[in-house]
Amino acid sequence: MDCDVLVIGAGIHGAGVAQAAAAAGYRTLLLEQYAQPAAGSSSRSSKLVHGGLRYLESAQFRLVRECLVERERLLHNAPHLVTLTPFHIPVYRHTRRRAWQIRLGLSLYALLGGKGFQQLPVSAWPGLDGLRTDNLDAVFRYYDAQTDDAQLTRAVLASATMLGAEIRYQCRVERVVCDTDQCSVACQGNDTGGEISTRVLVNAAGPWVNRVLERTEPLARSLEIDLVQGAHLVIPGRLSQGMYYLEAPQDGRAVFVMPWKDHILLGTTESLFTGNPEEVRPLDSETSYLLEVYNHYFAQTLAAAQVIDAFAGLRVLPRTDHAAFHRSRDTLLHVDRDHCPQVLSIYGGKLTSYRATAEKVIRQLAPWLPSRQRQADTRTLRLP
């Protein structure tokens, strides 16, 4: 047997599972199809480590609480990677959510583990980075955190390696054959290849999750999903006061305006995606949508020609009749069989709660894995 736990995918969730498995003492191997980690969605997120204030509207209290707990752990274990940042929520006469609703939501957010909030006096409004003040009723400030998602993923992988995990890049999984005792994984790459045997396999392939399951024998059951595209724009400018949490005038969605590497990051959208995940690109309609939001709220007016950069990532959401904005963000852990599972697939997931998700994965698989000596506790493990 080559390893106890084989992980497919070097995004944040694959990195988290590799770290958790190695910390638990298991012989761990991670395979990544690209030449570097976080080459997919884990480098194309909104860069936020947060509880998810907007999830309170759909009563996802457990998810918000879990994310806030994990945010605090990251602030403690990776202060060089995760920074607490002020967020501002402006309330105008025309916005759908009134000041009393924002105050109620922030109060609940604080009770669940947030850092508290305040309502800014009118005298502070002119200093808010050119935010329009005509018809402005109130501005609230609260705190969440920001990170470089790709850098965080690399740090988690470095931690996994220090605990004994092995990582192989440019290794694409071609076939998975499972029998009663093990799974045999055939992979192909520039410098690597051949058959690898493992007790259990964790499918953390993100948007490719069902593609991996299609290559398993016997054919593993999968979930029906939608891939939802989220686009971001990098635009010129500087923000001195932190971030802005805005209500899109077009449809009421949440849009963030954030400082990012001496520029401004603007996002995100939610558009259904079909096709090859490798080919995801921001749409012209998404660029127009985001610029319309920015120009609606800020005095500086920008055109598409001024966009410095743009990128898009994919969320994995359960297929329902609801719009993407209103669907549950809970992470689903799906096994090939209820008794003695050999293949566990991660559907969805949030950057903030990657560690908690990884712990759940290992806890669910532990009864079917050999007894090993624990190496570390990821709840308190500092990231390099």
SVG drawing of the C-alpha trace seen along z (x, -y; Angstrom):
<svg xmlns="http://www.w3.org/2000/svg" viewBox="-37 -66 47 73">
<polyline fill="none" stroke="black" stroke-width="0.4" points="0.0,0.0 1.6,-3.3 -0.4,-5.6 -3.3,-5.7 -4.9,-8.9 -4.6,-10.1 -5.9,-13.6 -6.8,-14.8 -6.5,-18.6 -4.1,-21.2 -6.6,-23.9 -7.3,-25.1 -9.5,-22.1 -7.1,-19.6 -4.3,-21.4 -6.4,-21.4 -7.1,-17.6 -3.4,-16.8 -2.5,-18.9 -5.2,-17.3 -4.3,-13.8 -0.6,-14.2 -1.3,-15.9 -3.3,-12.8 -0.2,-10.6 -1.5,-9.1 0.7,-8.5 -0.5,-11.1 0.0,-11.8 -1.6,-14.7 -1.9,-14.8 -2.3,-18.0 -2.9,-18.2 -1.2,-21.6 2.4,-22.7 1.5,-24.7 -1.1,-24.8 -4.2,-27.0 -4.2,-27.1 -8.1,-27.0 -10.7,-28.6 -8.4,-28.9 -6.5,-31.7 -9.7,-33.4 -11.8,-34.0 -12.8,-37.3 -9.7,-37.0 -11.9,-37.2 -11.6,-35.3 -15.1,-36.1 -18.1,-34.7 -20.5,-35.5 -22.7,-38.3 -25.1,-37.9 -25.7,-34.2 -27.7,-35.4 -30.5,-36.5 -31.0,-32.8 -30.7,-31.7 -27.4,-29.8 -26.4,-30.5 -24.3,-27.3 -22.2,-28.1 -21.6,-31.7 -20.6,-30.6 -18.2,-28.0 -16.6,-30.5 -16.2,-33.1 -14.5,-30.6 -12.2,-29.6 -11.5,-33.2 -10.2,-33.7 -8.0,-30.6 -6.5,-32.0 -5.9,-35.4 -4.0,-33.6 -2.2,-30.9 -1.4,-33.0 -1.2,-36.7 1.3,-37.2 -1.3,-35.9 -4.6,-37.0 -5.3,-40.6 -8.3,-42.0 -9.8,-44.8 -12.7,-47.3 -15.7,-46.8 -18.2,-49.6 -21.9,-49.2 -23.5,-52.3 -27.3,-52.6 -29.0,-54.9 -32.6,-56.0 -33.0,-53.6 -31.2,-50.5 -33.4,-47.6 -31.9,-46.8 -32.7,-49.6 -30.5,-50.8 -32.4,-48.9 -32.0,-45.7 -28.2,-46.2 -28.0,-47.0 -29.9,-43.8 -27.7,-41.7 -24.5,-43.1 -25.7,-42.6 -26.4,-38.9 -23.1,-38.7 -21.3,-40.0 -23.2,-37.5 -22.0,-34.6 -18.4,-35.7 -17.9,-38.9 -15.7,-41.8 -18.5,-44.3 -19.6,-47.3 -20.3,-51.0 -22.4,-53.5 -20.2,-56.2 -21.0,-59.9 -21.9,-62.1 -18.7,-64.0 -16.7,-60.8 -18.5,-60.3 -16.3,-62.7 -13.3,-60.6 -14.7,-57.3 -12.6,-57.0 -14.9,-59.0 -18.1,-57.2 -21.1,-59.2 -22.9,-60.9 -26.0,-62.2 -29.1,-60.4 -26.9,-58.5 -28.7,-57.7 -26.2,-55.7 -22.8,-54.0 -21.9,-51.0 -18.4,-49.7 -17.6,-46.2 -14.5,-43.9 -13.6,-40.8 -10.4,-39.7 -8.6,-39.5 -5.9,-37.2 -4.0,-36.3 -5.9,-33.0 -3.1,-31.5 -0.5,-32.3 -2.6,-30.9 -3.0,-27.7 0.8,-27.4 1.3,-27.9 -1.1,-25.1 0.6,-22.8 4.0,-23.7 2.6,-22.8 1.4,-19.5 4.8,-18.8 6.5,-19.6 4.2,-17.0 5.2,-14.3 2.8,-14.6 4.1,-14.2 2.8,-16.4 3.2,-15.6 2.4,-18.3 1.6,-17.8 0.0,-14.5 -3.4,-14.0 -5.6,-11.2 -6.7,-8.9 -8.5,-6.1 -9.4,-4.9 -10.2,-1.3 -11.4,-0.2 -11.7,3.3 -12.6,4.4 -9.2,3.4 -7.8,0.5 -8.1,-1.9 -5.6,-1.9 -5.0,-5.3 -3.5,-5.6 -2.0,-9.0 -0.1,-10.5 2.3,-13.5 5.4,-15.0 7.7,-13.5 5.4,-11.2 3.0,-8.4 2.0,-4.8 -0.2,-3.2 -0.6,-4.3 -2.4,-2.2 -4.3,-3.9 -6.7,-2.9 -9.0,-5.9 -9.2,-8.7 -10.3,-12.2 -11.7,-13.9 -11.0,-17.7 -10.9,-18.5 -13.3,-21.5 -15.0,-22.2 -13.6,-18.9 -15.1,-16.8 -17.6,-14.9 -15.0,-14.4 -12.9,-12.5 -15.9,-10.4 -16.6,-9.5 -13.2,-7.9 -13.8,-5.5 -14.5,-1.8 -17.0,-0.8 -18.6,-4.0 -19.0,-6.2 -22.3,-7.9 -22.2,-11.7 -24.3,-14.7 -26.0,-17.0 -24.3,-20.4 -24.1,-23.7 -20.9,-25.5 -21.4,-29.2 -18.9,-31.7 -17.7,-34.6 -15.8,-37.4 -13.6,-40.0 -12.0,-43.2 -8.8,-44.9 -9.3,-48.6 -7.1,-51.7 -7.3,-53.6 -6.5,-53.3 -8.7,-52.6 -7.5,-54.1 -10.4,-53.2 -10.7,-49.5 -13.4,-47.6 -17.0,-48.4 -19.9,-46.0 -22.4,-47.3 -25.9,-46.3 -25.9,-46.0 -28.6,-48.4 -29.4,-46.0 -30.5,-43.0 -29.6,-43.6 -26.7,-41.2 -23.7,-41.8 -20.6,-43.2 -17.3,-44.0 -14.9,-46.8 -11.5,-46.0 -7.9,-47.2 -5.7,-44.8 -2.0,-45.2 -2.0,-49.0 -5.2,-48.8 -8.9,-48.1 -10.5,-44.7 -14.2,-44.6 -16.4,-41.5 -18.1,-39.2 -20.8,-38.0 -22.8,-34.8 -23.4,-33.4 -24.1,-29.8 -21.2,-28.2 -21.2,-25.4 -18.1,-24.0 -14.5,-23.2 -13.5,-24.7 -10.1,-25.4 -11.7,-27.9 -13.6,-30.1 -13.1,-33.8 -14.9,-37.0 -17.8,-37.9 -18.3,-41.3 -21.7,-41.4 -20.0,-40.7 -17.5,-43.6 -20.4,-45.9 -22.3,-44.8 -19.4,-45.3 -18.5,-48.7 -22.1,-49.8 -22.1,-49.0 -18.8,-50.8 -19.9,-53.9 -23.2,-54.0 -21.5,-54.3 -18.2,-56.2 -17.5,-59.6 -14.7,-58.3 -16.3,-57.0 -14.5,-54.1 -14.9,-52.6 -14.1,-49.0 -10.9,-50.3 -9.5,-51.3 -9.7,-47.8 -6.2,-46.6 -7.0,-42.9 -9.9,-40.5 -10.3,-36.9 -13.1,-34.4 -13.4,-31.3 -16.0,-28.7 -18.2,-27.7 -19.7,-24.3 -23.3,-24.5 -26.0,-21.9 -28.4,-22.0 -31.7,-23.6 -34.4,-25.9 -33.2,-28.8 -30.9,-31.5 -27.2,-31.1 -27.3,-33.9 -30.0,-32.2 -28.5,-28.7 -26.9,-27.1 -23.2,-27.5 -22.8,-24.4 -20.0,-22.1 -21.2,-18.6 -19.0,-15.5 -20.2,-12.7 -19.0,-9.1 -19.1,-6.3 -20.8,-4.0 -22.1,-4.3 -20.2,-1.4 -16.4,-1.5 -16.2,-4.3 -13.2,-4.5 -13.9,-7.6 -15.0,-10.8 -15.8,-13.8 -15.9,-17.4 -18.6,-19.5 -18.4,-23.3 -16.6,-24.7 -15.4,-28.1 -11.9,-29.5 -12.5,-30.5 -13.6,-27.1 -11.1,-24.9 -9.5,-23.6 -12.8,-22.7 -13.9,-20.9 -10.6,-19.0 -11.1,-17.8 -14.6,-16.6 -13.2,-14.6 -10.6,-12.9 -13.0,-12.3 -15.4,-10.6 -12.7,-8.4 -10.9,-7.6 -12.9,-4.4 -11.7,-2.8 -8.0,-3.8 -5.2,-2.2 -4.3,-3.5 -1.5,-6.1 0.3,-8.4 -1.0,-11.9 1.6,-14.5 -0.1,-17.8 -3.5,-19.6 -4.4,-21.8 -6.5,-24.0 -3.4,-25.5 -0.8,-24.7 1.0,-27.9 1.3,-28.2 4.7,-28.8"/>
</svg>
